[in-house]
Amino acid sequence: MFSRFSPAEIERRRLLSVDAMKSRDREEWERQYQQTCDRIYWTRGQCCAGCDHWASENSQSGTCAAAGIVSGEDVLRSIGVSFSSYTPPPGLPYTRAEFSCGKFRDDFDWSTLDRDYLESIGALRNGELRAKPQTYAAGSRAAQRGT
């Protein structure tokens, strides 16, 4: 006999293992995603990537809750679509991570993060936490490159 467990118990444990692996993969993806957004914010200044109103799944574009619900046509326009035979339901408009508007908000306490992480996103200067970016750095090298 290979195992003292029943086939049902083996399958139950296998499914638990699969779920645990999916959870670890998702946590790793979320960590990398957040690090990318944080790096954009600390490099560029106030922008959607650092805003508490912004939600994204890819760190390059996302929806802005501060803008409020707009028509489906405006949702399409926000992603650059000028014509479509399909009009989605009303929703939040999309913005690029680098976009900056007057509704920016960052209430996060950055001092709660570890030094290695803060260094990796560019939030430290001379070993100390920098002041939060106050404006969009339109003249920065990153903005000039369009990245």
PAPA-944323 format. One record per atom (N, C-alpha, C): residue number from 1; x, y, z; residue in three letters. Coordinates in nm, 3 decimals. Layout:
<numars>
+-------+---------+---------+---------+------+
| lovex |    east |   north |      up | miro |
+-------+---------+---------+---------+------+
|   NUM |       X |       Y |       Z |  ALA |
...
+-------+---------+---------+---------+------+
</numars>
This chain:
<numars>
+-------+---------+---------+---------+------+
| lovex |    east |   north |      up | miro |
+-------+---------+---------+---------+------+
|     1 |   0.085 |  -0.118 |   0.000 |  MET |
|     1 |   0.000 |   0.000 |   0.000 |  MET |
|     1 |   0.089 |   0.124 |   0.000 |  MET |
|     2 |   0.059 |   0.217 |  -0.088 |  PHE |
|     2 |   0.139 |   0.338 |  -0.105 |  PHE |
|     2 |   0.116 |   0.439 |   0.007 |  PHE |
|     3 |  -0.008 |   0.452 |   0.051 |  SER |
|     3 |  -0.040 |   0.552 |   0.152 |  SER |
|     3 |  -0.150 |   0.500 |   0.245 |  SER |
|     4 |  -0.149 |   0.552 |   0.365 |  ARG |
|     4 |  -0.255 |   0.514 |   0.458 |  ARG |
|     4 |  -0.375 |   0.606 |   0.443 |  ARG |
|     5 |  -0.363 |   0.709 |   0.356 |  PHE |
|     5 |  -0.473 |   0.803 |   0.335 |  PHE |
|     5 |  -0.564 |   0.754 |   0.224 |  PHE |
|     6 |  -0.690 |   0.787 |   0.238 |  SER |
|     6 |  -0.788 |   0.750 |   0.135 |  SER |
|     6 |  -0.767 |   0.838 |   0.012 |  SER |
|     7 |  -0.813 |   0.796 |  -0.103 |  PRO |
|     7 |  -0.803 |   0.879 |  -0.224 |  PRO |
|     7 |  -0.869 |   1.016 |  -0.204 |  PRO |
|     8 |  -0.980 |   1.022 |  -0.131 |  ALA |
|     8 |  -1.046 |   1.150 |  -0.107 |  ALA |
|     8 |  -0.957 |   1.242 |  -0.023 |  ALA |
|     9 |  -0.890 |   1.186 |   0.077 |  GLU |
|     9 |  -0.801 |   1.266 |   0.161 |  GLU |
|     9 |  -0.680 |   1.314 |   0.083 |  GLU |
|    10 |  -0.627 |   1.230 |  -0.002 |  ILE |
|    10 |  -0.514 |   1.270 |  -0.087 |  ILE |
|    10 |  -0.555 |   1.385 |  -0.179 |  ILE |
|    11 |  -0.673 |   1.374 |  -0.238 |  GLU |
|    11 |  -0.722 |   1.479 |  -0.327 |  GLU |
|    11 |  -0.748 |   1.608 |  -0.249 |  GLU |
|    12 |  -0.803 |   1.598 |  -0.130 |  ARG |
|    12 |  -0.826 |   1.716 |  -0.046 |  ARG |
|    12 |  -0.695 |   1.788 |  -0.016 |  ARG |
|    13 |  -0.594 |   1.712 |   0.019 |  ARG |
|    13 |  -0.463 |   1.771 |   0.049 |  ARG |
|    13 |  -0.397 |   1.829 |  -0.076 |  ARG |
|    14 |  -0.415 |   1.764 |  -0.189 |  ARG |
|    14 |  -0.360 |   1.816 |  -0.314 |  ARG |
|    14 |  -0.424 |   1.951 |  -0.347 |  ARG |
|    15 |  -0.555 |   1.960 |  -0.332 |  LEU |
|    15 |  -0.625 |   2.085 |  -0.360 |  LEU |
|    15 |  -0.582 |   2.196 |  -0.264 |  LEU |
|    16 |  -0.561 |   2.163 |  -0.139 |  LEU |
|    16 |  -0.511 |   2.261 |  -0.043 |  LEU |
|    16 |  -0.372 |   2.312 |  -0.084 |  LEU |
|    17 |  -0.290 |   2.220 |  -0.131 |  SER |
|    17 |  -0.155 |   2.257 |  -0.176 |  SER |
|    17 |  -0.162 |   2.349 |  -0.298 |  SER |
|    18 |  -0.249 |   2.318 |  -0.392 |  VAL |
|    18 |  -0.266 |   2.401 |  -0.511 |  VAL |
|    18 |  -0.313 |   2.540 |  -0.471 |  VAL |
|    19 |  -0.410 |   2.549 |  -0.381 |  ASP |
|    19 |  -0.460 |   2.678 |  -0.334 |  ASP |
|    19 |  -0.351 |   2.758 |  -0.263 |  ASP |
|    20 |  -0.269 |   2.691 |  -0.183 |  ALA |
|    20 |  -0.160 |   2.759 |  -0.113 |  ALA |
|    20 |  -0.059 |   2.815 |  -0.213 |  ALA |
|    21 |  -0.029 |   2.739 |  -0.318 |  MET |
|    21 |   0.066 |   2.786 |  -0.419 |  MET |
|    21 |   0.009 |   2.905 |  -0.495 |  MET |
|    22 |  -0.119 |   2.902 |  -0.529 |  LYS |
|    22 |  -0.182 |   3.016 |  -0.596 |  LYS |
|    22 |  -0.178 |   3.139 |  -0.508 |  LYS |
|    23 |  -0.201 |   3.121 |  -0.380 |  SER |
|    23 |  -0.197 |   3.233 |  -0.287 |  SER |
|    23 |  -0.057 |   3.293 |  -0.279 |  SER |
|    24 |   0.045 |   3.208 |  -0.272 |  ARG |
|    24 |   0.184 |   3.257 |  -0.269 |  ARG |
|    24 |   0.218 |   3.331 |  -0.397 |  ARG |
|    25 |   0.175 |   3.278 |  -0.511 |  ASP |
|    25 |   0.202 |   3.344 |  -0.639 |  ASP |
|    25 |   0.134 |   3.480 |  -0.645 |  ASP |
|    26 |   0.010 |   3.488 |  -0.598 |  ARG |
|    26 |  -0.064 |   3.614 |  -0.598 |  ARG |
|    26 |   0.003 |   3.715 |  -0.505 |  ARG |
|    27 |   0.046 |   3.671 |  -0.388 |  GLU |
|    27 |   0.114 |   3.761 |  -0.295 |  GLU |
|    27 |   0.242 |   3.815 |  -0.356 |  GLU |
|    28 |   0.318 |   3.732 |  -0.426 |  GLU |
|    28 |   0.441 |   3.777 |  -0.491 |  GLU |
|    28 |   0.410 |   3.878 |  -0.601 |  GLU |
|    29 |   0.306 |   3.849 |  -0.679 |  TRP |
|    29 |   0.267 |   3.942 |  -0.785 |  TRP |
|    29 |   0.226 |   4.076 |  -0.724 |  TRP |
|    30 |   0.146 |   4.073 |  -0.618 |  GLU |
|    30 |   0.102 |   4.197 |  -0.553 |  GLU |
|    30 |   0.220 |   4.274 |  -0.496 |  GLU |
|    31 |   0.318 |   4.205 |  -0.441 |  ARG |
|    31 |   0.437 |   4.272 |  -0.389 |  ARG |
|    31 |   0.512 |   4.344 |  -0.500 |  ARG |
|    32 |   0.533 |   4.275 |  -0.612 |  GLN |
|    32 |   0.604 |   4.336 |  -0.724 |  GLN |
|    32 |   0.525 |   4.451 |  -0.784 |  GLN |
|    33 |   0.392 |   4.432 |  -0.795 |  TYR |
|    33 |   0.306 |   4.538 |  -0.846 |  TYR |
|    33 |   0.316 |   4.663 |  -0.758 |  TYR |
|    34 |   0.303 |   4.645 |  -0.627 |  GLN |
|    34 |   0.308 |   4.759 |  -0.535 |  GLN |
|    34 |   0.444 |   4.827 |  -0.541 |  GLN |
|    35 |   0.550 |   4.750 |  -0.552 |  GLN |
|    35 |   0.683 |   4.807 |  -0.560 |  GLN |
|    35 |   0.698 |   4.891 |  -0.687 |  GLN |
|    36 |   0.643 |   4.845 |  -0.798 |  THR |
|    36 |   0.648 |   4.921 |  -0.923 |  THR |
|    36 |   0.572 |   5.053 |  -0.908 |  THR |
|    37 |   0.451 |   5.047 |  -0.852 |  CYS |
|    37 |   0.372 |   5.170 |  -0.832 |  CYS |
|    37 |   0.445 |   5.267 |  -0.739 |  CYS |
|    38 |   0.500 |   5.215 |  -0.630 |  ASP |
|    38 |   0.571 |   5.301 |  -0.535 |  ASP |
|    38 |   0.694 |   5.365 |  -0.600 |  ASP |
|    39 |   0.765 |   5.290 |  -0.680 |  ARG |
|    39 |   0.884 |   5.344 |  -0.748 |  ARG |
|    39 |   0.844 |   5.456 |  -0.845 |  ARG |
|    40 |   0.735 |   5.437 |  -0.918 |  ILE |
|    40 |   0.687 |   5.542 |  -1.009 |  ILE |
|    40 |   0.656 |   5.668 |  -0.930 |  ILE |
|    41 |   0.586 |   5.653 |  -0.819 |  TYR |
|    41 |   0.549 |   5.767 |  -0.735 |  TYR |
|    41 |   0.672 |   5.842 |  -0.683 |  TYR |
|    42 |   0.768 |   5.769 |  -0.628 |  TRP |
|    42 |   0.885 |   5.834 |  -0.570 |  TRP |
|    42 |   0.979 |   5.889 |  -0.677 |  TRP |
|    43 |   0.968 |   5.839 |  -0.800 |  THR |
|    43 |   1.050 |   5.891 |  -0.910 |  THR |
|    43 |   0.985 |   6.013 |  -0.974 |  THR |
|    44 |   0.856 |   6.007 |  -0.996 |  ARG |
|    44 |   0.785 |   6.109 |  -1.072 |  ARG |
|    44 |   0.718 |   6.215 |  -0.987 |  ARG |
|    45 |   0.689 |   6.185 |  -0.864 |  GLY |
|    45 |   0.614 |   6.279 |  -0.781 |  GLY |
|    45 |   0.467 |   6.241 |  -0.780 |  GLY |
|    46 |   0.384 |   6.334 |  -0.741 |  GLN |
|    46 |   0.241 |   6.305 |  -0.729 |  GLN |
|    46 |   0.184 |   6.261 |  -0.863 |  GLN |
|    47 |   0.135 |   6.139 |  -0.865 |  CYS |
|    47 |   0.075 |   6.083 |  -0.986 |  CYS |
|    47 |  -0.018 |   5.970 |  -0.943 |  CYS |
|    48 |  -0.092 |   5.918 |  -1.038 |  CYS |
|    48 |  -0.190 |   5.814 |  -1.006 |  CYS |
|    48 |  -0.126 |   5.694 |  -0.936 |  CYS |
|    49 |  -0.006 |   5.656 |  -0.975 |  ALA |
|    49 |   0.058 |   5.538 |  -0.916 |  ALA |
|    49 |   0.075 |   5.550 |  -0.765 |  ALA |
|    50 |   0.081 |   5.671 |  -0.713 |  GLY |
|    50 |   0.098 |   5.690 |  -0.570 |  GLY |
|    50 |  -0.028 |   5.738 |  -0.499 |  GLY |
|    51 |  -0.137 |   5.748 |  -0.572 |  CYS |
|    51 |  -0.260 |   5.805 |  -0.517 |  CYS |
|    51 |  -0.348 |   5.699 |  -0.450 |  CYS |
|    52 |  -0.405 |   5.734 |  -0.338 |  ASP |
|    52 |  -0.493 |   5.643 |  -0.265 |  ASP |
|    52 |  -0.624 |   5.617 |  -0.339 |  ASP |
|    53 |  -0.660 |   5.703 |  -0.433 |  HIS |
|    53 |  -0.785 |   5.687 |  -0.510 |  HIS |
|    53 |  -0.771 |   5.588 |  -0.626 |  HIS |
|    54 |  -0.649 |   5.549 |  -0.659 |  TRP |
|    54 |  -0.623 |   5.475 |  -0.782 |  TRP |
|    54 |  -0.616 |   5.325 |  -0.756 |  TRP |
|    55 |  -0.674 |   5.247 |  -0.846 |  ALA |
|    55 |  -0.669 |   5.101 |  -0.837 |  ALA |
|    55 |  -0.627 |   5.046 |  -0.973 |  ALA |
|    56 |  -0.535 |   4.952 |  -0.971 |  SER |
|    56 |  -0.481 |   4.899 |  -1.095 |  SER |
|    56 |  -0.448 |   4.752 |  -1.077 |  SER |
|    57 |  -0.446 |   4.682 |  -1.187 |  GLU |
|    57 |  -0.403 |   4.542 |  -1.187 |  GLU |
|    57 |  -0.271 |   4.524 |  -1.260 |  GLU |
|    58 |  -0.219 |   4.631 |  -1.320 |  ASN |
|    58 |  -0.097 |   4.613 |  -1.399 |  ASN |
|    58 |   0.008 |   4.720 |  -1.375 |  ASN |
|    59 |  -0.016 |   4.814 |  -1.289 |  SER |
|    59 |   0.075 |   4.922 |  -1.250 |  SER |
|    59 |   0.103 |   5.023 |  -1.360 |  SER |
|    60 |   0.041 |   5.011 |  -1.475 |  GLN |
|    60 |   0.061 |   5.108 |  -1.582 |  GLN |
|    60 |  -0.065 |   5.190 |  -1.610 |  GLN |
|    61 |  -0.181 |   5.132 |  -1.588 |  SER |
|    61 |  -0.307 |   5.204 |  -1.602 |  SER |
|    61 |  -0.404 |   5.147 |  -1.500 |  SER |
|    62 |  -0.500 |   5.230 |  -1.461 |  GLY |
|    62 |  -0.596 |   5.186 |  -1.362 |  GLY |
|    62 |  -0.714 |   5.280 |  -1.355 |  GLY |
|    63 |  -0.802 |   5.256 |  -1.261 |  THR |
|    63 |  -0.922 |   5.338 |  -1.247 |  THR |
|    63 |  -0.906 |   5.436 |  -1.132 |  THR |
|    64 |  -0.971 |   5.552 |  -1.150 |  CYS |
|    64 |  -0.963 |   5.657 |  -1.050 |  CYS |
|    64 |  -1.098 |   5.674 |  -0.981 |  CYS |
|    65 |  -1.104 |   5.640 |  -0.853 |  ALA |
|    65 |  -1.228 |   5.652 |  -0.777 |  ALA |
|    65 |  -1.261 |   5.798 |  -0.746 |  ALA |
|    66 |  -1.161 |   5.886 |  -0.744 |  ALA |
|    66 |  -1.186 |   6.027 |  -0.714 |  ALA |
|    66 |  -1.262 |   6.095 |  -0.826 |  ALA |
|    67 |  -1.250 |   6.043 |  -0.946 |  ALA |
|    67 |  -1.317 |   6.104 |  -1.061 |  ALA |
|    67 |  -1.466 |   6.076 |  -1.062 |  ALA |
|    68 |  -1.509 |   5.972 |  -0.993 |  GLY |
|    68 |  -1.650 |   5.937 |  -0.990 |  GLY |
|    68 |  -1.691 |   5.856 |  -1.111 |  GLY |
|    69 |  -1.813 |   5.807 |  -1.108 |  ILE |
|    69 |  -1.866 |   5.725 |  -1.217 |  ILE |
|    69 |  -1.891 |   5.812 |  -1.340 |  ILE |
|    70 |  -1.849 |   5.763 |  -1.454 |  VAL |
|    70 |  -1.872 |   5.832 |  -1.582 |  VAL |
|    70 |  -1.948 |   5.737 |  -1.675 |  VAL |
|    71 |  -1.998 |   5.791 |  -1.784 |  SER |
|    71 |  -2.071 |   5.709 |  -1.880 |  SER |
|    71 |  -1.979 |   5.604 |  -1.941 |  SER |
|    72 |  -2.037 |   5.500 |  -1.997 |  GLY |
|    72 |  -1.958 |   5.398 |  -2.065 |  GLY |
|    72 |  -1.876 |   5.456 |  -2.179 |  GLY |
|    73 |  -1.934 |   5.555 |  -2.249 |  GLU |
|    73 |  -1.859 |   5.621 |  -2.358 |  GLU |
|    73 |  -1.736 |   5.692 |  -2.303 |  GLU |
|    74 |  -1.751 |   5.756 |  -2.187 |  ASP |
|    74 |  -1.636 |   5.824 |  -2.127 |  ASP |
|    74 |  -1.533 |   5.725 |  -2.074 |  ASP |
|    75 |  -1.578 |   5.609 |  -2.028 |  VAL |
|    75 |  -1.483 |   5.505 |  -1.988 |  VAL |
|    75 |  -1.398 |   5.466 |  -2.109 |  VAL |
|    76 |  -1.463 |   5.445 |  -2.223 |  LEU |
|    76 |  -1.388 |   5.411 |  -2.345 |  LEU |
|    76 |  -1.294 |   5.524 |  -2.384 |  LEU |
|    77 |  -1.342 |   5.649 |  -2.378 |  ARG |
|    77 |  -1.255 |   5.762 |  -2.413 |  ARG |
|    77 |  -1.133 |   5.769 |  -2.322 |  ARG |
|    78 |  -1.153 |   5.733 |  -2.195 |  SER |
|    78 |  -1.041 |   5.742 |  -2.100 |  SER |
|    78 |  -0.929 |   5.643 |  -2.135 |  SER |
|    79 |  -0.960 |   5.540 |  -2.212 |  ILE |
|    79 |  -0.855 |   5.446 |  -2.254 |  ILE |
|    79 |  -0.816 |   5.467 |  -2.400 |  ILE |
|    80 |  -0.865 |   5.577 |  -2.459 |  GLY |
|    80 |  -0.824 |   5.613 |  -2.593 |  GLY |
|    80 |  -0.909 |   5.556 |  -2.705 |  GLY |
|    81 |  -1.024 |   5.500 |  -2.673 |  VAL |
|    81 |  -1.112 |   5.443 |  -2.776 |  VAL |
|    81 |  -1.212 |   5.551 |  -2.816 |  VAL |
|    82 |  -1.211 |   5.587 |  -2.944 |  SER |
|    82 |  -1.303 |   5.691 |  -2.990 |  SER |
|    82 |  -1.429 |   5.634 |  -3.053 |  SER |
|    83 |  -1.425 |   5.507 |  -3.094 |  PHE |
|    83 |  -1.545 |   5.444 |  -3.150 |  PHE |
|    83 |  -1.543 |   5.296 |  -3.114 |  PHE |
|    84 |  -1.661 |   5.246 |  -3.079 |  SER |
|    84 |  -1.676 |   5.104 |  -3.052 |  SER |
|    84 |  -1.822 |   5.067 |  -3.074 |  SER |
|    85 |  -1.844 |   4.949 |  -3.128 |  SER |
|    85 |  -1.981 |   4.903 |  -3.145 |  SER |
|    85 |  -2.040 |   4.859 |  -3.011 |  SER |
|    86 |  -1.954 |   4.842 |  -2.912 |  TYR |
|    86 |  -1.998 |   4.805 |  -2.777 |  TYR |
|    86 |  -1.974 |   4.922 |  -2.684 |  TYR |
|    87 |  -2.075 |   4.958 |  -2.607 |  THR |
|    87 |  -2.059 |   5.060 |  -2.505 |  THR |
|    87 |  -2.070 |   4.992 |  -2.369 |  THR |
|    88 |  -1.964 |   4.996 |  -2.291 |  PRO |
|    88 |  -1.969 |   4.932 |  -2.159 |  PRO |
|    88 |  -2.062 |   5.009 |  -2.066 |  PRO |
|    89 |  -2.096 |   4.948 |  -1.955 |  PRO |
|    89 |  -2.179 |   5.020 |  -1.857 |  PRO |
|    89 |  -2.099 |   5.134 |  -1.794 |  PRO |
|    90 |  -2.168 |   5.228 |  -1.730 |  PRO |
|    90 |  -2.095 |   5.335 |  -1.661 |  PRO |
|    90 |  -1.994 |   5.277 |  -1.562 |  PRO |
|    91 |  -1.888 |   5.349 |  -1.542 |  GLY |
|    91 |  -1.784 |   5.302 |  -1.450 |  GLY |
|    91 |  -1.684 |   5.411 |  -1.421 |  GLY |
|    92 |  -1.576 |   5.372 |  -1.359 |  LEU |
|    92 |  -1.469 |   5.466 |  -1.327 |  LEU |
|    92 |  -1.380 |   5.485 |  -1.449 |  LEU |
|    93 |  -1.333 |   5.607 |  -1.472 |  PRO |
|    93 |  -1.243 |   5.630 |  -1.586 |  PRO |
|    93 |  -1.104 |   5.573 |  -1.559 |  PRO |
|    94 |  -1.034 |   5.542 |  -1.664 |  TYR |
|    94 |  -0.898 |   5.491 |  -1.655 |  TYR |
|    94 |  -0.798 |   5.604 |  -1.671 |  TYR |
|    95 |  -0.687 |   5.592 |  -1.603 |  THR |
|    95 |  -0.576 |   5.686 |  -1.618 |  THR |
|    95 |  -0.446 |   5.606 |  -1.623 |  THR |
|    96 |  -0.344 |   5.669 |  -1.677 |  ARG |
|    96 |  -0.211 |   5.608 |  -1.677 |  ARG |
|    96 |  -0.146 |   5.633 |  -1.541 |  ARG |
|    97 |  -0.054 |   5.549 |  -1.504 |  ALA |
|    97 |   0.012 |   5.558 |  -1.374 |  ALA |
|    97 |   0.079 |   5.694 |  -1.354 |  ALA |
|    98 |   0.129 |   5.753 |  -1.461 |  GLU |
|    98 |   0.204 |   5.878 |  -1.452 |  GLU |
|    98 |   0.114 |   6.002 |  -1.450 |  GLU |
|    99 |  -0.015 |   5.986 |  -1.476 |  PHE |
|    99 |  -0.106 |   6.100 |  -1.481 |  PHE |
|    99 |  -0.114 |   6.167 |  -1.345 |  PHE |
|   100 |  -0.133 |   6.297 |  -1.345 |  SER |
|   100 |  -0.144 |   6.372 |  -1.221 |  SER |
|   100 |  -0.264 |   6.465 |  -1.230 |  SER |
|   101 |  -0.344 |   6.468 |  -1.123 |  CYS |
|   101 |  -0.459 |   6.559 |  -1.120 |  CYS |
|   101 |  -0.464 |   6.629 |  -0.985 |  CYS |
|   102 |  -0.559 |   6.715 |  -0.968 |  GLY |
|   102 |  -0.572 |   6.792 |  -0.845 |  GLY |
|   102 |  -0.634 |   6.716 |  -0.730 |  GLY |
|   103 |  -0.673 |   6.591 |  -0.751 |  LYS |
|   103 |  -0.738 |   6.514 |  -0.645 |  LYS |
|   103 |  -0.643 |   6.413 |  -0.579 |  LYS |
|   104 |  -0.514 |   6.430 |  -0.599 |  PHE |
|   104 |  -0.415 |   6.338 |  -0.545 |  PHE |
|   104 |  -0.424 |   6.331 |  -0.393 |  PHE |
|   105 |  -0.409 |   6.207 |  -0.340 |  ARG |
|   105 |  -0.407 |   6.188 |  -0.194 |  ARG |
|   105 |  -0.313 |   6.072 |  -0.161 |  ARG |
|   106 |  -0.227 |   6.094 |  -0.061 |  ASP |
|   106 |  -0.138 |   5.989 |  -0.011 |  ASP |
|   106 |  -0.137 |   5.998 |   0.141 |  ASP |
|   107 |  -0.218 |   5.915 |   0.205 |  ASP |
|   107 |  -0.226 |   5.914 |   0.351 |  ASP |
|   107 |  -0.141 |   5.803 |   0.413 |  ASP |
|   108 |  -0.065 |   5.733 |   0.332 |  PHE |
|   108 |   0.013 |   5.620 |   0.382 |  PHE |
|   108 |   0.131 |   5.667 |   0.466 |  PHE |
|   109 |   0.159 |   5.597 |   0.575 |  ASP |
|   109 |   0.274 |   5.628 |   0.660 |  ASP |
|   109 |   0.394 |   5.547 |   0.610 |  ASP |
|   110 |   0.474 |   5.607 |   0.526 |  TRP |
|   110 |   0.587 |   5.539 |   0.462 |  TRP |
|   110 |   0.692 |   5.495 |   0.562 |  TRP |
|   111 |   0.697 |   5.558 |   0.678 |  SER |
|   111 |   0.799 |   5.523 |   0.777 |  SER |
|   111 |   0.776 |   5.383 |   0.836 |  SER |
|   112 |   0.661 |   5.322 |   0.808 |  THR |
|   112 |   0.633 |   5.187 |   0.860 |  THR |
|   112 |   0.700 |   5.078 |   0.776 |  THR |
|   113 |   0.756 |   5.114 |   0.661 |  LEU |
|   113 |   0.819 |   5.015 |   0.574 |  LEU |
|   113 |   0.966 |   5.001 |   0.606 |  LEU |
|   114 |   1.022 |   4.883 |   0.573 |  ASP |
|   114 |   1.163 |   4.860 |   0.607 |  ASP |
|   114 |   1.256 |   4.937 |   0.512 |  ASP |
|   115 |   1.376 |   4.961 |   0.561 |  ARG |
|   115 |   1.473 |   5.045 |   0.490 |  ARG |
|   115 |   1.510 |   4.988 |   0.353 |  ARG |
|   116 |   1.525 |   4.857 |   0.342 |  ASP |
|   116 |   1.561 |   4.798 |   0.213 |  ASP |
|   116 |   1.455 |   4.828 |   0.108 |  ASP |
|   117 |   1.328 |   4.815 |   0.147 |  TYR |
|   117 |   1.220 |   4.842 |   0.053 |  TYR |
|   117 |   1.219 |   4.991 |   0.016 |  TYR |
|   118 |   1.230 |   5.078 |   0.115 |  LEU |
|   118 |   1.230 |   5.222 |   0.089 |  LEU |
|   118 |   1.345 |   5.260 |  -0.003 |  LEU |
|   119 |   1.459 |   5.197 |   0.016 |  GLU |
|   119 |   1.573 |   5.225 |  -0.071 |  GLU |
|   119 |   1.545 |   5.177 |  -0.213 |  GLU |
|   120 |   1.482 |   5.060 |  -0.227 |  SER |
|   120 |   1.456 |   5.004 |  -0.360 |  SER |
|   120 |   1.358 |   5.088 |  -0.441 |  SER |
|   121 |   1.271 |   5.165 |  -0.375 |  ILE |
|   121 |   1.175 |   5.248 |  -0.448 |  ILE |
|   121 |   1.220 |   5.393 |  -0.460 |  ILE |
|   122 |   1.333 |   5.426 |  -0.402 |  GLY |
|   122 |   1.387 |   5.562 |  -0.413 |  GLY |
|   122 |   1.330 |   5.659 |  -0.311 |  GLY |
|   123 |   1.280 |   5.609 |  -0.199 |  ALA |
|   123 |   1.219 |   5.696 |  -0.098 |  ALA |
|   123 |   1.320 |   5.746 |   0.006 |  ALA |
|   124 |   1.444 |   5.699 |  -0.002 |  LEU |
|   124 |   1.546 |   5.744 |   0.093 |  LEU |
|   124 |   1.643 |   5.841 |   0.027 |  LEU |
|   125 |   1.689 |   5.936 |   0.105 |  ARG |
|   125 |   1.795 |   6.027 |   0.060 |  ARG |
|   125 |   1.892 |   6.039 |   0.176 |  ARG |
|   126 |   2.018 |   6.007 |   0.148 |  ASN |
|   126 |   2.121 |   6.009 |   0.253 |  ASN |
|   126 |   2.080 |   5.923 |   0.372 |  ASN |
|   127 |   2.016 |   5.810 |   0.343 |  GLY |
|   127 |   1.978 |   5.717 |   0.447 |  GLY |
|   127 |   1.854 |   5.754 |   0.526 |  GLY |
|   128 |   1.791 |   5.865 |   0.493 |  GLU |
|   128 |   1.670 |   5.909 |   0.565 |  GLU |
|   128 |   1.552 |   5.913 |   0.469 |  GLU |
|   129 |   1.433 |   5.892 |   0.525 |  LEU |
|   129 |   1.311 |   5.898 |   0.445 |  LEU |
|   129 |   1.291 |   6.040 |   0.394 |  LEU |
|   130 |   1.276 |   6.052 |   0.264 |  ARG |
|   130 |   1.252 |   6.183 |   0.202 |  ARG |
|   130 |   1.111 |   6.230 |   0.236 |  ARG |
|   131 |   1.087 |   6.359 |   0.221 |  ALA |
|   131 |   0.950 |   6.412 |   0.233 |  ALA |
|   131 |   0.870 |   6.356 |   0.117 |  ALA |
|   132 |   0.743 |   6.336 |   0.137 |  LYS |
|   132 |   0.658 |   6.286 |   0.029 |  LYS |
|   132 |   0.664 |   6.381 |  -0.090 |  LYS |
|   133 |   0.664 |   6.326 |  -0.211 |  PRO |
|   133 |   0.663 |   6.413 |  -0.329 |  PRO |
|   133 |   0.542 |   6.506 |  -0.325 |  PRO |
|   134 |   0.565 |   6.633 |  -0.353 |  GLN |
|   134 |   0.457 |   6.731 |  -0.346 |  GLN |
|   134 |   0.400 |   6.768 |  -0.483 |  GLN |
|   135 |   0.477 |   6.750 |  -0.587 |  THR |
|   135 |   0.429 |   6.787 |  -0.721 |  THR |
|   135 |   0.468 |   6.679 |  -0.819 |  THR |
|   136 |   0.409 |   6.688 |  -0.936 |  TYR |
|   136 |   0.444 |   6.598 |  -1.045 |  TYR |
|   136 |   0.573 |   6.647 |  -1.107 |  TYR |
|   137 |   0.670 |   6.560 |  -1.119 |  ALA |
|   137 |   0.803 |   6.596 |  -1.172 |  ALA |
|   137 |   0.802 |   6.590 |  -1.323 |  ALA |
|   138 |   0.735 |   6.684 |  -1.388 |  ALA |
|   138 |   0.722 |   6.684 |  -1.535 |  ALA |
|   138 |   0.856 |   6.697 |  -1.604 |  ALA |
|   139 |   0.951 |   6.761 |  -1.541 |  GLY |
|   139 |   1.082 |   6.779 |  -1.603 |  GLY |
|   139 |   1.182 |   6.669 |  -1.571 |  GLY |
|   140 |   1.138 |   6.566 |  -1.500 |  SER |
|   140 |   1.231 |   6.460 |  -1.462 |  SER |
|   140 |   1.274 |   6.380 |  -1.584 |  SER |
|   141 |   1.389 |   6.315 |  -1.574 |  ARG |
|   141 |   1.437 |   6.232 |  -1.685 |  ARG |
|   141 |   1.337 |   6.123 |  -1.718 |  ARG |
|   142 |   1.274 |   6.066 |  -1.617 |  ALA |
|   142 |   1.177 |   5.959 |  -1.642 |  ALA |
|   142 |   1.058 |   6.012 |  -1.720 |  ALA |
|   143 |   1.010 |   6.133 |  -1.686 |  ALA |
|   143 |   0.897 |   6.190 |  -1.759 |  ALA |
|   143 |   0.935 |   6.223 |  -1.902 |  ALA |
|   144 |   1.059 |   6.270 |  -1.923 |  GLN |
|   144 |   1.103 |   6.302 |  -2.058 |  GLN |
|   144 |   1.114 |   6.177 |  -2.146 |  GLN |
|   145 |   1.151 |   6.064 |  -2.082 |  ARG |
|   145 |   1.159 |   5.938 |  -2.156 |  ARG |
|   145 |   1.022 |   5.881 |  -2.185 |  ARG |
|   146 |   0.921 |   5.923 |  -2.109 |  GLY |
|   146 |   0.788 |   5.869 |  -2.126 |  GLY |
|   146 |   0.770 |   5.734 |  -2.059 |  GLY |
|   147 |   0.854 |   5.705 |  -1.959 |  THR |
|   147 |   0.843 |   5.578 |  -1.889 |  THR |
|   147 |   0.790 |   5.598 |  -1.750 |  THR |
+-------+---------+---------+---------+------+
</numars>
